[in-house]
């Protein structure tokens, strides 16, 4: 919801850009969480810290895009 407010407030784009940005952000977050769960299931008997590092990679990569 914050994304929609920021896009609407800080831009002069058409009315539909704020809801579209919010939906795309929600989809990206769901994909990042799904990837983290999948990666966590794939790493096997690695130490807990390494699992968390691997699980954070999709979020880091999506934040750079």
Kinemage of the C-alpha trace (Angstrom):
@kinemage 1
@onewidth
@group {chain A} dominant
@subgroup {mainchain}
@vectorlist {calphas} color= white
{ca unk a 1} P 0.000 0.000 0.000
{ca unk a 2} L 2.891 2.347 0.698
{ca unk a 3} L 4.133 1.922 -2.865
{ca unk a 4} L 0.769 3.008 -4.230
{ca unk a 5} L 0.759 6.118 -2.059
{ca unk a 6} L 4.311 7.069 -3.038
{ca unk a 7} L 3.758 6.526 -6.758
{ca unk a 8} L 0.512 8.492 -6.693
{ca unk a 9} L 1.995 11.348 -4.686
{ca unk a 10} L 5.387 11.679 -6.370
{ca unk a 11} L 4.428 11.347 -10.023
{ca unk a 12} L 2.150 12.834 -12.616
{ca unk a 13} L 1.427 9.506 -14.319
{ca unk a 14} L -2.073 8.213 -15.133
{ca unk a 15} L -4.317 7.073 -12.255
{ca unk a 16} L -3.690 3.361 -12.903
{ca unk a 17} L 0.083 3.508 -12.293
{ca unk a 18} L -0.206 3.539 -8.497
{ca unk a 19} L -2.365 0.377 -8.250
{ca unk a 20} L -0.215 -1.320 -10.906
{ca unk a 21} L 2.964 -0.549 -8.961
{ca unk a 22} L 1.400 -1.907 -5.769
{ca unk a 23} L 0.312 -5.145 -7.473
{ca unk a 24} L 3.716 -5.655 -9.103
{ca unk a 25} L 5.435 -5.078 -5.753
{ca unk a 26} L 3.182 -7.646 -4.047
{ca unk a 27} L 3.851 -10.195 -6.785
{ca unk a 28} L 7.609 -9.633 -6.506
{ca unk a 29} L 7.467 -10.111 -2.725
{ca unk a 30} L 5.491 -13.357 -3.041
{ca unk a 31} L 7.976 -14.644 -5.633
{ca unk a 32} L 10.897 -13.759 -3.352
{ca unk a 33} L 9.336 -15.614 -0.423
{ca unk a 34} L 8.548 -18.646 -2.594
{ca unk a 35} L 12.128 -18.700 -3.874
{ca unk a 36} L 13.475 -18.462 -0.333
{ca unk a 37} L 11.343 -21.413 0.767
{ca unk a 38} L 12.432 -23.435 -2.276
{ca unk a 39} L 16.112 -22.628 -1.710
{ca unk a 40} L 15.785 -23.513 1.966
{ca unk a 41} L 14.485 -26.935 0.966
{ca unk a 42} L 17.293 -27.467 -1.555
{ca unk a 43} L 20.371 -26.759 0.555
{ca unk a 44} L 20.120 -29.846 2.768
{ca unk a 45} L 22.501 -30.123 5.742
{ca unk a 46} L 24.235 -26.778 5.442
{ca unk a 47} L 24.635 -24.615 8.526
{ca unk a 48} L 21.680 -22.411 9.428
{ca unk a 49} L 23.571 -19.198 8.620
{ca unk a 50} L 24.382 -20.370 5.097
{ca unk a 51} L 20.722 -21.245 4.536
{ca unk a 52} L 19.665 -17.752 5.508
{ca unk a 53} L 22.252 -16.231 3.171
{ca unk a 54} L 20.955 -18.340 0.279
{ca unk a 55} L 17.359 -17.481 1.144
{ca unk a 56} L 18.127 -13.751 1.081
{ca unk a 57} L 19.600 -13.813 -2.433
{ca unk a 58} L 16.287 -13.480 -4.341
{ca unk a 59} L 15.317 -10.449 -2.263
{ca unk a 60} L 18.702 -8.817 -2.825
{ca unk a 61} L 18.546 -9.472 -6.555
{ca unk a 62} L 14.988 -8.171 -6.866
{ca unk a 63} L 15.919 -5.019 -4.947
{ca unk a 64} L 18.688 -4.257 -7.469
{ca unk a 65} L 16.364 -4.525 -10.472
